[in-house]
Amino acid sequence: MLNKARIAVLVSGGGTNLEALLNAQEAGALPHGEIVLVLSSNPEAYALERAKRRGVPAIPLSRKQLGQEPFEAALMEDRVDLVVLAGFLSILSADFVRRWPDRIVNVHPSLIPAFCGKGYYGLKVHEAALRRGVRVTGATVHLVNEIPDGGRILLQKAVDILPGDTPETLQRRVMEQAEWVLLPQAAEQLAAHIATEKEDHL
């Protein structure tokens, strides 16, 4: 595949979803895409180290220091075809998202529409699920639009909540059983579509 989709992964924290994507790429499970850039809104994010170890350019960008427009402009300095949000905690502007229709994908640690939208991120999602007393949670990969967690759903996977679960144990199980499985699958689906489009334009 000569015209692979060029993928930028946006991160803010430890980078476990980034690691899942890099592992999928190494295993040949992302044949239509190539991770060419990792950008972090947090200069201390361990995800930057994960990227560097794999030889992927990794750049910290501070929205607070740059301001929203220069921050978003810097995201796209390197030509990419697909943007994957993997634990990225900065909100992208509606204008930015509209310029990338069906080209930005996010993973969320619940079965949307449950426990999603403004204020639901990280452990807060799992705390809410346990507080509500639901028996099943999971993860969702969806396209990104101007509404937080409001874009079209691509993939979902359910994960059981077990007796004695804490937000931390539940978070880990959702990552292992759902997030790390679904995100590479969705990235490949979108990359395959983009790569076909690129071939058609040759």
C-alpha positions in Angstrom: 0.0 0.0 0.0 1.8 3.1 -1.3 -0.7 5.6 -0.1 -1.2 4.8 3.5 -3.3 7.2 5.6 -1.0 9.5 7.7 -2.2 9.4 11.3 -1.6 11.9 14.0 -2.3 10.7 17.6 -3.3 13.4 20.2 -2.6 12.5 23.8 -2.5 14.1 27.2 -1.5 11.4 29.7 0.1 8.0 30.0 -0.5 6.9 26.4 -1.9 3.4 26.9 -4.2 3.8 23.9 -1.3 5.2 21.9 0.6 2.0 22.9 -2.3 -0.1 21.7 -2.2 1.7 18.3 1.6 1.3 18.0 1.4 -2.4 18.9 -1.3 -2.9 16.3 0.9 -1.1 13.7 3.9 -3.3 14.6 1.7 -6.5 14.4 0.4 -5.6 10.9 -3.1 -4.8 12.1 -3.0 -1.3 10.8 -1.9 -2.0 7.2 -3.7 1.1 5.6 -2.3 3.6 8.1 1.0 4.9 9.5 1.4 6.8 12.8 3.6 9.7 11.7 3.1 12.1 14.6 2.2 12.2 18.3 1.2 15.5 19.8 0.6 16.1 23.5 -1.3 18.9 25.3 0.8 18.0 28.4 4.6 18.4 28.2 5.0 15.9 31.0 2.8 13.1 29.4 4.5 9.7 29.4 2.9 9.1 26.0 5.6 11.3 24.5 8.2 8.8 25.8 6.3 5.9 24.4 6.3 7.5 21.0 10.0 8.4 21.1 10.9 4.8 22.0 9.1 3.7 18.8 10.8 6.3 16.7 7.6 8.4 16.1 8.1 12.2 16.3 6.5 13.4 19.5 5.8 17.1 20.2 4.4 18.8 23.4 2.1 21.7 22.7 0.5 23.9 25.4 -2.9 25.4 24.6 -2.6 27.7 27.6 0.7 29.1 26.3 -0.2 29.2 22.6 -3.8 30.1 22.7 -6.5 28.1 20.9 -5.9 29.1 17.3 -2.1 28.8 17.2 -2.5 25.5 19.2 -4.8 24.1 16.6 -2.7 25.4 13.7 0.3 23.7 15.2 -1.6 20.4 15.4 -1.8 20.4 11.6 1.6 21.7 10.6 2.6 18.2 9.5 0.3 16.9 6.7 -1.9 14.2 8.1 -5.1 12.4 6.9 -6.5 11.1 10.2 -6.5 12.5 13.7 -6.9 10.0 16.6 -7.7 11.3 20.0 -6.2 8.9 22.6 -6.8 10.3 26.0 -6.6 13.8 24.7 -8.1 16.2 27.3 -8.1 19.5 25.4 -11.3 20.5 23.7 -11.0 21.2 20.0 -12.9 24.2 18.6 -16.0 23.6 16.5 -14.3 25.4 13.6 -11.4 23.0 13.7 -13.7 19.9 13.9 -15.8 21.1 11.0 -12.6 21.4 8.8 -12.0 17.6 9.5 -15.3 15.9 8.8 -15.1 12.2 9.5 -11.4 12.4 10.0 -11.2 12.8 13.8 -11.9 9.8 16.0 -12.1 9.4 19.7 -12.3 6.6 22.2 -14.6 7.1 25.3 -14.7 4.8 28.3 -18.5 4.2 28.4 -21.3 2.9 26.2 -22.4 6.2 24.7 -25.0 7.7 25.3 -24.4 6.6 28.9 -21.9 8.7 31.0 -20.7 11.0 28.3 -20.5 14.6 27.3 -19.1 17.6 29.2 -17.4 16.7 32.5 -17.2 12.9 31.8 -13.6 11.9 31.3 -11.1 9.6 32.9 -12.0 8.1 36.2 -15.1 10.4 36.4 -16.8 8.1 33.9 -16.2 5.0 35.9 -17.1 6.7 39.2 -20.4 7.7 37.7 -21.1 4.1 36.4 -20.4 2.7 39.8 -22.5 5.3 41.6 -25.5 4.6 39.2 -25.2 0.9 40.0 -25.2 -0.3 36.4 -24.1 -3.9 35.7 -22.5 -3.3 32.3 -20.3 -0.5 31.0 -17.8 -0.5 28.1 -16.1 1.7 25.6 -17.1 3.5 22.4 -15.1 4.7 19.4 -16.9 7.6 17.6 -16.2 10.3 15.1 -15.7 13.7 16.6 -18.0 16.7 15.8 -18.6 20.0 17.6 -20.7 18.3 20.4 -18.6 16.5 23.0 -19.0 12.8 22.5 -21.7 13.5 20.0 -20.3 12.2 16.8 -21.4 9.1 14.9 -20.6 5.8 16.7 -18.2 3.5 14.9 -17.6 0.6 17.4 -18.8 -0.3 20.9 -17.9 -3.1 23.2 -19.5 -4.0 26.5 -17.6 -4.8 29.7 -19.1 -6.4 32.9 -18.9 -4.5 36.2 -17.9 -6.9 38.9 -18.7 -7.0 42.6 -16.1 -5.0 44.5 -15.0 -2.9 41.5 -13.4 0.4 42.2 -13.1 3.2 39.6 -9.5 2.2 39.1 -10.1 -1.6 38.6 -13.0 -0.8 36.3 -11.0 1.7 34.3 -8.3 -0.9 33.8 -10.7 -3.7 32.7 -12.5 -1.3 30.2 -9.1 -0.3 28.7 -7.9 -3.9 28.4 -11.1 -5.5 27.2 -12.5 -2.7 25.1 -10.5 0.5 24.4 -7.2 -1.2 23.4 -9.2 -3.5 21.1 -11.6 -1.0 19.5 -9.4 2.0 18.8 -6.9 0.2 16.5 -9.8 -1.5 14.7 -11.6 1.8 14.1 -8.3 3.5 13.0 -7.8 0.8 10.4 -11.3 1.1 9.1 -11.0 4.8 8.6 -7.4 4.5 7.3 -8.5 1.9 4.7 -11.2 4.3 3.5 -8.8 7.2 3.3 -6.1 5.1 1.6 -8.7 4.0 -1.1 -9.6 7.6 -1.7 -6.0 8.5 -2.1 -5.4 5.6 -4.6 -8.5 6.8 -6.6 -7.1 10.3 -6.9 -3.8 9.1 -8.4 
